[in-house]
């Protein structure tokens, strides 16, 4: 029981440390499925960390290009 709780604590601390080490100058966080088309590939995610001054290039409309 203690081992499982320690794994959760370590995972949460690692996630916080990972997010604080991002090199984005003006960070912003966007939730929800969005996609980016890069050539013939479509990259999607449900969590986006991006520069708020540059804006987010991913949109919901680009997700329509995913081959189902």
Z-matrix of the N, CA and C atoms (Angstrom, degrees):
N
C 1 1.450
C 2 1.530 1 110.95
N 3 1.315 2 116.96 1 -44.03
C 4 1.463 3 121.00 2 179.64
C 5 1.519 4 110.37 3 -67.43
N 6 1.325 5 117.00 4 -37.04
C 7 1.461 6 121.53 5 -179.71
C 8 1.524 7 110.93 6 -61.70
N 9 1.309 8 118.33 7 -40.07
C 10 1.461 9 122.64 8 -179.77
C 11 1.524 10 110.56 9 -67.07
N 12 1.316 11 117.55 10 -41.63
C 13 1.461 12 121.39 11 178.89
C 14 1.525 13 111.24 12 -66.53
N 15 1.306 14 117.40 13 -37.57
C 16 1.468 15 121.05 14 178.87
C 17 1.517 16 110.50 15 -66.07
N 18 1.319 17 117.50 16 -36.88
C 19 1.457 18 120.80 17 177.71
C 20 1.523 19 110.54 18 -63.85
N 21 1.318 20 117.01 19 -40.55
C 22 1.466 21 121.29 20 178.32
C 23 1.525 22 110.82 21 -64.84
N 24 1.310 23 117.13 22 -43.95
C 25 1.465 24 121.26 23 -179.81
C 26 1.520 25 110.17 24 -63.09
N 27 1.313 26 117.21 25 -45.12
C 28 1.464 27 121.09 26 179.22
C 29 1.523 28 110.64 27 -63.69
N 30 1.311 29 118.03 28 -40.90
C 31 1.462 30 121.32 29 179.40
C 32 1.527 31 111.18 30 -64.48
N 33 1.314 32 117.56 31 -41.71
C 34 1.462 33 121.21 32 178.76
C 35 1.521 34 110.71 33 -66.28
N 36 1.324 35 117.78 34 -43.96
C 37 1.463 36 120.52 35 177.92
C 38 1.523 37 111.52 36 -63.17
N 39 1.318 38 117.03 37 -39.65
C 40 1.461 39 120.54 38 178.04
C 41 1.524 40 110.52 39 -64.25
N 42 1.317 41 118.07 40 -41.52
C 43 1.467 42 121.71 41 179.12
C 44 1.523 43 110.89 42 -63.79
N 45 1.320 44 117.77 43 -42.71
C 46 1.463 45 121.10 44 178.20
C 47 1.518 46 110.49 45 -63.97
N 48 1.314 47 117.15 46 -44.41
C 49 1.465 48 121.27 47 178.52
C 50 1.522 49 110.90 48 -62.98
N 51 1.317 50 117.26 49 -40.28
C 52 1.469 51 121.65 50 179.48
C 53 1.521 52 110.49 51 -63.59
N 54 1.311 53 118.10 52 -44.50
C 55 1.464 54 121.24 53 -177.97
C 56 1.523 55 112.52 54 -70.70
N 57 1.328 56 118.12 55 -29.64
C 58 1.456 57 119.55 56 179.10
C 59 1.516 58 112.00 57 -78.49
N 60 1.318 59 118.07 58 -15.23
C 61 1.454 60 121.60 59 -178.79
C 62 1.522 61 112.70 60 -92.54
N 63 1.309 62 118.52 61 7.74
C 64 1.462 63 121.41 62 179.75
C 65 1.519 64 110.01 63 -68.08
N 66 1.317 65 115.95 64 148.02
C 67 1.459 66 120.62 65 -176.01
C 68 1.520 67 113.18 66 -94.68
N 69 1.290 68 118.58 67 14.42
C 70 1.462 69 122.04 68 179.65
C 71 1.525 70 108.09 69 -74.76
N 72 1.334 71 116.78 70 130.21
C 73 1.462 72 121.01 71 -177.23
C 74 1.528 73 112.66 72 -72.31
N 75 1.310 74 117.76 73 -45.40
C 76 1.463 75 123.23 74 179.97
C 77 1.521 76 108.06 75 -121.27
N 78 1.332 77 117.13 76 78.79
C 79 1.464 78 118.97 77 -171.75
C 80 1.524 79 113.60 78 -69.65
N 81 1.316 80 113.31 79 146.55
C 82 1.461 81 121.87 80 172.43
C 83 1.523 82 107.00 81 -141.09
N 84 1.302 83 116.10 82 150.04
C 85 1.456 84 121.90 83 -177.79
C 86 1.516 85 108.44 84 -120.70
N 87 1.335 86 115.91 85 130.02
C 88 1.464 87 121.60 86 179.64
C 89 1.524 88 107.84 87 -124.78
N 90 1.318 89 115.35 88 132.64
C 91 1.457 90 121.21 89 179.14
C 92 1.524 91 108.96 90 -109.03
N 93 1.322 92 115.96 91 151.08
C 94 1.458 93 121.49 92 179.42
C 95 1.518 94 110.23 93 114.96
N 96 1.316 95 116.68 94 149.90
C 97 1.454 96 121.05 95 -177.25
C 98 1.529 97 110.57 96 -68.81
N 99 1.321 98 114.60 97 122.76
C 100 1.455 99 122.56 98 176.42
C 101 1.520 100 107.72 99 -138.18
N 102 1.330 101 116.39 100 154.55
C 103 1.464 102 121.07 101 -175.70
C 104 1.525 103 110.68 102 -130.18
N 105 1.327 104 115.05 103 155.15
C 106 1.455 105 123.04 104 174.12
C 107 1.519 106 107.12 105 -129.47
N 108 1.337 107 117.00 106 129.80
C 109 1.459 108 121.93 107 177.87
C 110 1.524 109 107.36 108 -92.67
N 111 1.333 110 116.09 109 125.51
C 112 1.461 111 122.25 110 179.18
C 113 1.522 112 107.61 111 -128.48
N 114 1.321 113 116.99 112 94.51
C 115 1.460 114 120.87 113 -176.27
C 116 1.512 115 109.97 114 68.82
N 117 1.343 116 116.12 115 -119.59
C 118 1.461 117 120.15 116 178.44
C 119 1.529 118 112.07 117 -100.45
N 120 1.336 119 116.77 118 10.52
C 121 1.461 120 121.13 119 179.82
C 122 1.526 121 110.25 120 -111.73
N 123 1.316 122 115.51 121 146.69
C 124 1.457 123 122.02 122 174.91
C 125 1.521 124 107.13 123 -118.53
N 126 1.331 125 116.15 124 121.68
C 127 1.457 126 121.95 125 179.46
C 128 1.521 127 107.32 126 -104.99
N 129 1.339 128 117.11 127 130.81
C 130 1.459 129 119.81 128 179.54
C 131 1.512 130 110.83 129 -131.59
N 132 1.328 131 114.71 130 156.12
C 133 1.451 132 121.78 131 177.71
C 134 1.521 133 108.21 132 -155.93
N 135 1.323 134 115.56 133 160.72
C 136 1.452 135 121.46 134 176.58
C 137 1.528 136 111.43 135 -100.91
N 138 1.344 137 117.19 136 -12.96
C 139 1.460 138 123.11 137 178.60
C 140 1.518 139 107.99 138 -130.76
N 141 1.340 140 117.01 139 123.89
C 142 1.466 141 122.22 140 -178.58
C 143 1.523 142 109.32 141 -122.08
N 144 1.333 143 116.60 142 127.57
C 145 1.452 144 123.89 143 173.18
C 146 1.516 145 105.97 144 -111.66
N 147 1.339 146 117.81 145 119.46
C 148 1.455 147 120.74 146 -173.25
C 149 1.519 148 110.99 147 -145.71
N 150 1.325 149 116.55 148 167.73
C 151 1.453 150 123.44 149 177.06
C 152 1.523 151 108.54 150 -76.65
N 153 1.325 152 117.39 151 121.09
C 154 1.459 153 120.59 152 -175.24
C 155 1.526 154 112.92 153 -68.13
N 156 1.323 155 118.20 154 -27.48
C 157 1.464 156 119.96 155 178.13
C 158 1.522 157 111.80 156 -74.87
N 159 1.333 158 117.29 157 -35.77
C 160 1.464 159 121.20 158 179.93
C 161 1.525 160 111.28 159 -79.14
N 162 1.316 161 117.12 160 -27.52
C 163 1.458 162 120.95 161 -179.65
C 164 1.519 163 111.87 162 87.77
N 165 1.301 164 115.24 163 167.87
C 166 1.460 165 122.60 164 -179.78
C 167 1.517 166 109.22 165 -97.99
N 168 1.317 167 116.07 166 124.55
C 169 1.459 168 121.03 167 -178.70
C 170 1.526 169 112.40 168 -84.85
N 171 1.317 170 116.80 169 -15.14
C 172 1.461 171 121.65 170 -179.94
C 173 1.525 172 110.17 171 -79.58
N 174 1.343 173 116.33 172 140.52
C 175 1.457 174 121.40 173 178.88
C 176 1.528 175 110.01 174 -137.23
N 177 1.310 176 116.21 175 163.03
C 178 1.458 177 121.92 176 176.30
C 179 1.519 178 110.55 177 -69.43
N 180 1.328 179 116.73 178 -34.36
C 181 1.469 180 121.23 179 -177.58
C 182 1.531 181 112.46 180 -63.62
N 183 1.319 182 117.19 181 -33.15
C 184 1.458 183 120.32 182 179.95
C 185 1.520 184 112.21 183 -69.91
N 186 1.324 185 117.46 184 -17.29
C 187 1.469 186 121.60 185 179.36
C 188 1.536 187 111.55 186 -68.64
N 189 1.310 188 117.58 187 -18.49
C 190 1.464 189 120.26 188 179.61
C 191 1.529 190 112.13 189 -65.92
N 192 1.328 191 117.91 190 -15.79
C 193 1.454 192 121.39 191 -177.99
C 194 1.528 193 113.19 192 -86.09
N 195 1.326 194 116.99 193 -0.24
C 196 1.463 195 120.45 194 176.83
C 197 1.525 196 108.53 195 -71.33
N 198 1.329 197 115.57 196 127.81
C 199 1.463 198 120.13 197 178.52
C 200 1.525 199 108.65 198 -72.37
N 201 1.291 200 116.91 199 122.53
C 202 1.464 201 120.96 200 -178.82
C 203 1.491 202 111.14 201 -97.65
